[in-house]
Amino acid sequence: MVRIFATLKVHDYKQQSIFKVLFNDKGKFNMKRKKVRVGAVSYLNAKPLINGLENGLMQEELDLIIDHPAAIAQLLIDDKIDMGLVPVAVIPMLKEHHIVTDFCIGCNGEVVSVCLFSDVPIQEVHTILLDYQSKTSVALLKLLLNEHWKISPVLVNAVEGYEKNIKDGTAGLVIGDRAFEQRLHATYMYDLGLIWKEMTGMPFVFAAWVSNKKLDNDFLHAFNLANKKSLEDITAVLDKNPSTVFDLGKYFREHIAYDLDAEKKMALEYFLDKITADLFA
């Protein structure tokens, strides 16, 4: 490993910060550096960001935990991880927060994997089952119900397996990989990313890399590079995750927007200003 990184240090200046984090000035591995506890979501849309990490990149610098979004968010709240790719609606719950990379899981229109599914038109829905895996999608849905559709159905916090109860006047918010399957069965499908875009004209940020404390700048720079490197090889992710349910190449390249640019930052601030404490009840 030492020879590999030494080569990168000489021939690839973009990797110098990774070398600096992993090794001391004499080129020896820094055994005293404490590993950073990092959480990431288990959904397919996160794979282009974390593929390198899952395959050993920065393995000496971090401990990686993979789980669904709400679980990772709770770990960050409880200080059981130092940073995580978390639903952005968790940010107001943190005593301290820092958005720490140039990347996110967002969209600029149709997102495909965050949808309200029903057997009847939205105006005929009387009950909505809320996905238990993401606070951001639930908060976004509540905002759209109030400001876009202007309806007040009964909202029910769902549990695993709730998808089978989406029928008649009971709709369900389904996110992530399970939404691909649900698309095959639903009569009506309301894409929350698309509806947000129609209502506000802005993109949307579902998840971002957030820390609950200040972290070492060299580590963060190296981590940012690791994200960038993973995104440059989406083909590798597609090879490892074949799907017959949805075209993942199209999903990654056309529906998910990974750059946390100025427009998304503004949209994120707008969204966080909009949501209030009752959205997290």
KADADA-V986385 format. One record per backbone hydrogen bond with DSSP energy under -1.0 kcal/mol. NH is the residue of the N-H (numbers start at 0). CO is the residue of the C=O. E is the energy in kcal/mol with one decimal. If there is no record, write none. Layout:
nh;co;e
NH;CO;E
NH;CO;E
//
This chain:
nh;co;e
4;0;-2.3
5;1;-2.2
6;2;-2.0
7;3;-1.9
8;4;-2.3
9;5;-1.5
10;6;-2.8
11;7;-2.5
14;11;-2.0
15;12;-1.5
18;14;-2.1
19;15;-2.7
20;16;-1.9
21;17;-2.1
22;18;-2.4
23;27;-2.9
26;23;-2.1
29;21;-2.0
30;28;-1.3
35;60;-2.6
37;62;-3.0
38;82;-2.2
39;64;-2.8
41;66;-1.4
45;42;-1.5
46;43;-1.2
48;45;-1.5
49;45;-1.7
50;46;-1.8
53;49;-2.8
54;50;-1.0
55;52;-1.6
56;51;-2.6
58;55;-1.9
60;57;-1.3
61;57;-1.4
62;35;-2.2
64;37;-2.7
66;39;-1.9
69;132;-2.2
71;67;-2.0
72;68;-2.5
73;69;-2.0
74;70;-1.9
75;71;-1.9
76;72;-2.3
77;73;-2.5
78;75;-1.1
79;74;-3.0
81;36;-2.3
82;36;-1.7
83;209;-2.5
84;38;-2.3
85;83;-1.3
85;207;-2.2
87;205;-2.0
89;86;-2.0
90;87;-1.7
92;89;-1.8
93;90;-1.6
97;210;-1.8
99;208;-2.0
103;257;-2.5
104;206;-2.7
105;256;-1.4
106;203;-2.3
112;110;-1.5
114;173;-2.0
115;189;-2.5
116;171;-2.9
117;187;-2.2
123;120;-2.3
124;121;-1.4
125;168;-2.2
126;168;-1.7
127;153;-3.0
128;170;-2.6
129;155;-3.4
137;133;-1.2
138;134;-2.6
139;135;-2.7
140;136;-2.4
141;137;-2.4
142;138;-1.9
143;139;-2.4
144;140;-2.7
145;141;-1.8
146;142;-2.9
147;143;-2.0
148;143;-2.5
150;144;-2.1
153;125;-2.7
155;127;-2.8
157;129;-1.9
161;158;-1.5
163;160;-1.2
164;161;-2.3
165;162;-1.6
166;164;-1.2
169;166;-2.5
170;126;-3.0
171;116;-2.5
172;128;-2.9
173;114;-2.5
175;112;-1.6
178;175;-1.4
181;177;-2.0
182;178;-1.8
183;180;-1.3
184;181;-1.6
185;181;-1.6
187;117;-2.8
189;115;-2.7
191;113;-2.2
194;190;-2.3
195;191;-2.3
196;192;-1.9
197;193;-2.4
198;194;-2.1
199;195;-2.8
200;196;-2.4
203;106;-2.7
205;104;-2.3
206;104;-1.7
207;85;-1.9
209;83;-2.8
210;97;-2.7
211;81;-1.8
219;215;-2.4
220;216;-2.4
221;217;-2.3
222;218;-2.8
223;219;-2.6
224;220;-2.0
225;221;-1.9
226;222;-2.1
227;223;-2.2
228;224;-2.8
229;225;-2.1
230;226;-2.3
231;227;-1.3
232;229;-1.7
237;233;-2.3
238;234;-2.3
239;235;-1.4
240;236;-1.3
247;245;-1.1
250;246;-2.1
251;247;-3.0
252;248;-2.0
253;249;-2.7
254;250;-1.2
255;250;-2.3
256;105;-2.8
259;101;-2.9
260;258;-1.6
264;260;-2.3
265;261;-2.1
266;262;-2.1
267;263;-2.8
268;264;-2.2
269;265;-2.2
270;266;-2.6
271;267;-2.6
272;268;-1.9
273;269;-1.5
274;270;-2.1
278;275;-2.1
279;276;-1.7
280;277;-1.1
//
